[in-house]
């Protein structure tokens, strides 16, 4: 059963009376992102995160409901952070060394040799009774979806786009985001608290600020 019209109006007034104006987004929210669809989607995600938070705040969420509030914040805000990191690395900096090191990694490639040569190797080489195979190393392209998030954050740090504290916070928040599965949450025994939800929110803005400042400082030509 829906809330009464008056209650709906009161809730909307409470929520939207505390959200940033469109001017704030135009001046402060990842203004360097040129891909309009992505930036628009990030703004929607951020707004939705704030709306959901204000609902929980208005309810003065406690106990299980507070857990839902914090997990929702972490999941939504970290999703924004991850999308931005991917854009920075794979759209703006795909040709830079730290990003190339992510996209092309050394992999062992097995060399197939004739059986008679393999028998000779077995006689000459022995490792605890295990069969020895022949390999060489070659840099191979890696599927971007297979690159770990902490590696991507570290690459962003190596490009002088974020500081060490933000790097640590982004990685820590992603670890919390990954405990969306209850078994993982219980296994890691992570403590979901208001500070964690607040950190996820603040690091969305913090990431935008640091990236904008360092892009202007070190890579202004990419913004033209």
HELIX and SHEET records of a PDB file:
HELIX    1   1 UNK A    5  UNK A   16  1                                  12    
HELIX    2   2 UNK A   22  UNK A   28  1                                   7    
HELIX    3   3 UNK A   36  UNK A   59  1                                  24    
HELIX    4   4 UNK A   63  UNK A   87  1                                  25    
HELIX    5   5 UNK A   88  UNK A   92  3                                   5    
HELIX    6   6 UNK A   97  UNK A  103  1                                   7    
HELIX    7   7 UNK A  115  UNK A  124  1                                  10    
HELIX    8   8 UNK A  144  UNK A  146  5                                   3    
HELIX    9   9 UNK A  149  UNK A  158  1                                  10    
HELIX   10  10 UNK A  164  UNK A  177  1                                  14    
HELIX   11  11 UNK A  178  UNK A  180  5                                   3    
HELIX   12  12 UNK A  182  UNK A  188  1                                   7    
HELIX   13  13 UNK A  194  UNK A  218  1                                  25    
HELIX   14  14 UNK A  220  UNK A  223  5                                   4    
SHEET    1   A 2 UNK A 104  UNK A 110  0                                        
SHEET    2   A 2 UNK A 135  UNK A 141 -1                                        
END                                                                             
